[in-house]
């Protein structure tokens, strides 16, 4: 090969490069679809997919690239949602006129890798799932988990949750516990929580509250004196036992367990 052949060789390679670039542009055009917005032509460099609400396009090195939202989330917009521009599908009408490209990936307690889901056996608890890891949450203040709103709600707004028989008379009242002088059930939204009177007080079966003894049933309080720093917590918190101890007490006191509730209620029936 002599010196005079280089210009012809350079032209040949340039022509091949142009052909490959043209092919790449055609492939991208086909990939973007006829009515798909090009992310490289918008200011944010990110656009949602025209067909699937859980996919989006991003401009990378001047070329559109297709991405999937984390499993269970849908595209909400750049710098929006809970992560990577993706959000929970029920927060807005993200999927109106669109469909999901990906099906659920389930782990223990999680229908999808990301989301908020009802508890299998309780109406007062629910699961928050992040990348397939479930964290149990508890509704307080007499609220129940509403699967439609994906949040804690007033009991009258929650369908399918049966109240506990102990709380039939008063869904938010107190109920005596056997012959105990210092323990009682506190109903919250129709569900009983085991409570203990503060130190030196007893539970009065008539007024249904903790009082200074004696009462007709109790002369001397059996609640031990608290350690330093515990008095304020006992008064403000009503002496509420830890969740695990409550559940153990349910069994020991012979209180019937709550029926299956939430998302697995129909499964249990079937």
C-alpha positions in Angstrom: 0.0 0.0 0.0 1.5 3.4 -1.0 0.8 6.9 0.3 -1.7 7.7 -2.5 -4.0 4.9 -1.4 -4.8 6.4 2.1 -7.3 9.0 0.9 -9.4 6.3 -0.9 -9.2 4.1 2.2 -10.2 7.0 4.5 -13.2 7.7 2.3 -14.2 4.1 2.4 -14.1 3.9 6.2 -16.0 7.2 6.4 -18.7 5.9 4.2 -19.0 2.7 6.4 -19.2 4.9 9.5 -22.0 6.9 8.0 -23.9 3.8 7.0 -23.6 2.4 10.6 -24.7 5.7 12.1 -27.7 5.8 9.8 -28.6 2.2 10.8 -28.3 3.1 14.4 -30.7 6.1 13.9 -33.2 3.8 12.2 -33.0 1.3 15.0 -33.5 4.0 17.6 -36.5 5.4 15.7 -38.1 2.0 15.5 -37.4 1.4 19.2 -39.0 4.8 20.2 -42.2 3.9 18.3 -44.1 6.3 16.1 -45.7 8.4 18.9 -43.0 8.0 21.6 -41.5 11.3 22.8 -37.7 11.4 22.4 -36.0 12.2 25.7 -33.1 13.8 24.0 -35.4 16.5 22.6 -36.8 17.6 26.0 -35.2 19.7 28.7 -35.4 17.1 31.4 -33.9 14.3 29.3 -36.4 11.8 30.8 -39.9 10.9 29.5 -42.4 8.2 30.3 -43.0 5.4 28.0 -46.1 5.9 25.8 -47.4 2.4 26.3 -46.2 1.1 29.7 -46.5 3.1 32.9 -43.7 1.3 34.7 -41.1 2.2 32.0 -39.4 5.4 31.0 -36.9 6.7 28.5 -33.7 8.6 29.4 -31.2 10.4 27.1 -27.8 8.8 27.6 -24.9 9.9 25.5 -27.3 11.6 23.1 -29.2 8.3 22.6 -32.6 7.3 24.2 -32.3 4.4 26.6 -35.3 2.4 28.0 -35.5 1.7 31.8 -37.9 -0.1 34.1 -39.1 1.3 37.4 -38.4 -0.8 40.5 -40.9 -3.7 40.8 -44.2 -2.3 42.1 -43.6 1.3 41.2 -44.5 3.3 38.1 -43.0 6.3 36.4 -44.0 9.7 38.0 -41.5 12.1 36.4 -38.0 13.3 37.0 -37.2 14.0 40.6 -40.6 12.8 41.6 -42.0 9.7 43.4 -40.3 7.7 46.1 -37.2 6.6 44.1 -35.6 6.9 40.7 -38.5 9.1 39.5 -41.0 6.3 40.2 -43.9 6.2 42.6 -46.6 4.0 44.1 -49.2 3.5 41.3 -52.2 4.4 43.6 -50.9 7.9 44.3 -52.0 9.4 41.0 -53.5 8.4 37.6 -50.1 7.3 36.3 -51.4 4.3 34.5 -54.5 5.8 32.9 -54.5 4.6 29.3 -51.4 2.5 29.8 -50.5 -1.0 31.0 -47.8 -2.6 33.1 -44.8 -4.1 31.3 -43.7 -6.2 34.3 -45.5 -8.6 36.6 -45.1 -8.8 40.4 -42.0 -10.2 42.1 -43.2 -11.4 45.5 -41.3 -12.0 48.8 -42.6 -12.8 52.3 -45.4 -10.3 53.1 -44.8 -8.4 49.9 -46.9 -8.8 46.8 -44.4 -6.6 44.9 -40.8 -5.7 45.8 -42.0 -2.1 46.6 -45.3 -1.1 48.1 -47.6 -0.9 51.1 -49.7 -4.0 51.8 -52.3 -5.2 54.3 -51.4 -7.6 57.1 -52.4 -11.2 56.7 -54.2 -11.5 60.1 -54.7 -8.1 61.6 -56.6 -5.0 60.6 -54.5 -2.7 62.8 -51.2 -3.6 61.1 -49.7 -3.4 57.7 -46.4 -4.0 55.8 -44.2 -1.5 54.1 -42.0 -3.2 51.5 -38.8 -1.8 50.2 -36.8 -3.8 47.7 -38.5 -7.0 48.9 -37.9 -6.3 52.7 -41.1 -6.1 54.7 -41.4 -3.9 57.8 -44.4 -4.3 60.1 -46.3 -1.1 60.9 -49.1 -0.5 63.5 -52.0 1.8 63.2 -52.6 3.7 66.5 -55.3 5.8 68.0 -58.1 3.3 67.2 -57.4 3.4 63.4 -57.4 0.4 61.1 -55.5 -0.2 57.9 -57.5 0.7 54.8 -56.2 -1.3 51.8 -58.0 1.1 49.4 -56.3 4.2 50.8 -53.0 2.3 51.7 -53.0 4.1 55.0 -54.6 4.0 58.5 -58.2 5.2 58.6 -61.2 5.4 60.8 -62.9 2.0 61.4 -66.2 3.1 59.7 -64.2 3.6 56.5 -62.7 0.1 56.5 -64.7 -2.7 55.0 -64.2 -6.4 55.9 -62.7 -6.0 59.4 -64.8 -7.6 62.1 -64.6 -6.1 65.6 -63.5 -8.3 68.5 -66.4 -9.6 70.7 -64.8 -8.0 73.8 -65.4 -4.5 72.3 -69.0 -5.1 71.1 -70.5 -2.7 73.8 -68.0 0.1 73.2 -65.5 0.1 70.4 -63.3 2.6 72.2 -64.0 1.8 75.9 -62.4 -0.2 78.7 -63.3 -3.8 79.7 -62.4 -5.5 83.0 -59.9 -8.4 82.7 -61.2 -11.4 84.8 -60.5 -10.8 88.5 -57.4 -8.7 87.9 -57.1 -5.5 90.0 -54.6 -3.7 87.8 -55.0 -5.0 84.3 -57.8 -4.3 81.8 -58.6 -4.3 78.1 -58.7 -1.0 76.3 -60.7 -1.1 73.1 -59.3 0.9 70.2 -61.6 0.9 67.1 -63.1 -2.4 68.2 -59.8 -4.1 69.0 -58.7 -4.8 72.6 -55.2 -3.8 73.9 -54.0 -5.2 77.2 -53.3 -2.4 79.6 -52.0 -2.0 83.2 -52.9 0.7 85.7 -50.2 3.0 86.8 -48.5 2.2 90.1 -50.6 2.3 93.2 -53.9 2.4 91.3 -56.5 -0.3 90.6 -59.0 -0.8 87.9 -62.6 0.1 88.9 -65.1 -2.2 87.2 -67.9 0.4 87.6 -66.2 3.6 86.4 -64.0 1.5 84.0 -60.9 3.4 84.8 -57.9 3.3 87.1 -58.6 4.8 90.5 -57.0 5.1 94.0 -58.0 2.0 96.0 -60.0 0.7 97.7 -62.8 -0.4 95.4 -65.5 -3.0 96.0 -63.2 -5.7 94.4 -59.7 -4.4 95.2 -58.2 -3.1 98.4 -54.5 -3.1 97.8 -52.9 -2.4 94.4 -50.7 -5.2 93.1 -48.8 -3.1 90.6 -45.2 -2.8 91.7 -43.6 0.6 92.1 -41.9 1.7 88.9 -38.2 2.4 88.6 -37.0 6.0 88.4 -38.1 7.5 85.1 -40.9 5.0 84.5 -43.7 6.9 86.3 -44.2 9.5 83.6 -44.1 6.8 80.9 -46.7 4.7 82.7 -49.1 7.7 83.1 -48.7 9.0 79.6 -48.7 5.7 77.9 -51.4 4.1 80.1 -48.9 1.3 81.0 -49.2 -0.4 77.6 -47.4 -3.7 77.4 -45.1 -4.5 74.6 -46.8 -6.0 71.5 -45.3 -9.5 72.0 -46.4 -9.6 75.6 -49.9 -8.5 74.6 -50.2 -11.3 72.2 -49.0 -13.8 74.8 -51.5 -12.4 77.3 -54.3 -12.9 74.8 -53.6 -16.6 74.7 -53.0 -16.9 78.5 -56.2 -15.1 79.4 -58.3 -17.2 77.1 -59.4 -14.3 74.9 -60.5 -15.6 71.5 -58.1 -14.5 68.7 -59.2 -12.1 66.0 -60.5 -13.7 62.8 -58.4 -13.6 59.7 -58.5 -10.2 58.1 -56.9 -8.2 55.4 -55.7 -9.5 52.0 -55.6 -13.2 53.0 -59.2 -13.4 54.4 -60.6 -14.7 51.2 -57.7 -17.1 50.7 -58.3 -18.6 54.2 -62.0 -19.0 53.4 -61.2 -20.8 50.2 
